């Protein structure tokens, strides 16, 4: 069973900014980042409990090939996943708690 996905607006902003930054560094690299992010999200919706709990109810999954973590919460009753943020691994993970 696949879970449904929803994104906080701030998570969408994280993704857009990251794509832009990578595209400035190298042509089409941002789109490669986006493809890898989508690949990880496709894996995540099939088995979200596989990923470690970082905080009380927030889990993380690493984007393939890029130093970014996907921060998310699972709602078992609704079989849904809410993406709270997609942040570079150098960022303070406490940042994500403020988005809850």
SULQUIHU-V368519 format. One record per residue. PHI is phi in degrees with one decimal (999 if undefined). OMEGA is omega in radians with two decimals (none if undefined). NEAR is the number of other C-alpha atoms within 12 Angstrom. Layout:
phi:PHI omega:OMEGA near:NEAR
phi:PHI omega:OMEGA near:NEAR
This chain:
phi:999 omega:3.09 near:12
phi:-93.2 omega:3.06 near:18
phi:-86.0 omega:3.04 near:24
phi:-85.0 omega:-3.12 near:24
phi:-115.3 omega:2.93 near:25
phi:-138.2 omega:-3.06 near:23
phi:-125.2 omega:2.92 near:25
phi:-63.6 omega:3.06 near:23
phi:-55.0 omega:3.14 near:17
phi:-66.1 omega:3.09 near:23
phi:-68.5 omega:3.09 near:26
phi:-62.9 omega:3.09 near:21
phi:-63.5 omega:3.10 near:18
phi:-55.0 omega:-3.08 near:28
phi:-65.8 omega:-3.12 near:33
phi:-61.9 omega:3.13 near:22
phi:-64.1 omega:-3.13 near:22
phi:-66.7 omega:3.10 near:29
phi:-59.7 omega:3.13 near:29
phi:-60.0 omega:-3.12 near:21
phi:-62.8 omega:-3.13 near:20
phi:-64.5 omega:3.11 near:22
phi:-67.0 omega:3.07 near:18
phi:-72.0 omega:-3.13 near:14
phi:-71.8 omega:-3.12 near:13
phi:-157.6 omega:-3.11 near:14
phi:-53.3 omega:3.10 near:14
phi:69.4 omega:3.12 near:16
phi:-65.7 omega:3.10 near:20
phi:-62.7 omega:3.12 near:23
phi:-72.2 omega:3.03 near:23
phi:-65.4 omega:3.07 near:22
phi:-58.2 omega:-3.13 near:32
phi:-61.2 omega:3.10 near:30
phi:-62.4 omega:3.14 near:20
phi:-66.9 omega:3.08 near:25
phi:-61.4 omega:3.13 near:33
phi:-63.0 omega:3.11 near:21
phi:-60.6 omega:3.13 near:19
phi:-66.4 omega:3.12 near:27
phi:-63.8 omega:3.09 near:34
phi:-64.7 omega:3.07 near:21
phi:-73.0 omega:-3.08 near:23
phi:-60.2 omega:-3.09 near:34
phi:-67.3 omega:3.13 near:30
phi:-84.1 omega:-3.09 near:21
phi:-153.7 omega:-3.07 near:22
phi:-68.3 omega:3.14 near:34
phi:-70.7 omega:3.13 near:25
phi:-64.3 omega:-3.01 near:14
phi:-91.5 omega:-3.05 near:25
phi:-66.9 omega:3.02 near:22
phi:-86.0 omega:3.13 near:18
phi:-93.5 omega:3.09 near:19
phi:-120.0 omega:-3.06 near:17
phi:-40.7 omega:-3.10 near:13
phi:-133.2 omega:-3.13 near:22
phi:-109.6 omega:3.13 near:31
phi:-111.0 omega:3.10 near:31
phi:-132.4 omega:3.03 near:36
phi:-137.8 omega:-3.12 near:37
phi:-85.6 omega:3.06 near:29
phi:-70.6 omega:-3.13 near:29
phi:-65.0 omega:3.06 near:21
phi:72.6 omega:-3.10 near:16
phi:-129.4 omega:-3.10 near:26
phi:-82.6 omega:-3.14 near:20
phi:-128.0 omega:3.06 near:29
phi:-111.8 omega:3.02 near:37
phi:-95.1 omega:3.10 near:42
phi:-100.6 omega:-3.07 near:42
phi:-149.5 omega:3.05 near:40
phi:-121.3 omega:3.13 near:39
phi:-110.6 omega:2.97 near:32
phi:-112.0 omega:-3.07 near:21
phi:-63.3 omega:-3.10 near:18
phi:-63.5 omega:-3.12 near:9
phi:-93.6 omega:-3.02 near:14
phi:44.1 omega:-3.14 near:20
phi:-130.5 omega:3.09 near:24
phi:-124.4 omega:3.06 near:33
phi:-110.2 omega:3.10 near:35
phi:-85.2 omega:-3.11 near:38
phi:-87.4 omega:-3.11 near:35
phi:-174.8 omega:3.05 near:41
phi:-132.8 omega:-3.00 near:44
phi:-119.9 omega:3.04 near:35
phi:-60.4 omega:-3.10 near:27
phi:-64.6 omega:3.11 near:20
phi:-80.2 omega:3.14 near:13
phi:-76.2 omega:3.11 near:15
phi:-69.0 omega:-3.12 near:13
phi:-63.9 omega:3.10 near:24
phi:-62.5 omega:3.11 near:17
phi:-54.0 omega:-3.04 near:20
phi:-70.1 omega:3.14 near:30
phi:-61.0 omega:-3.13 near:19
phi:-70.2 omega:-3.11 near:12
phi:-89.6 omega:-3.09 near:21
phi:-64.9 omega:none near:22
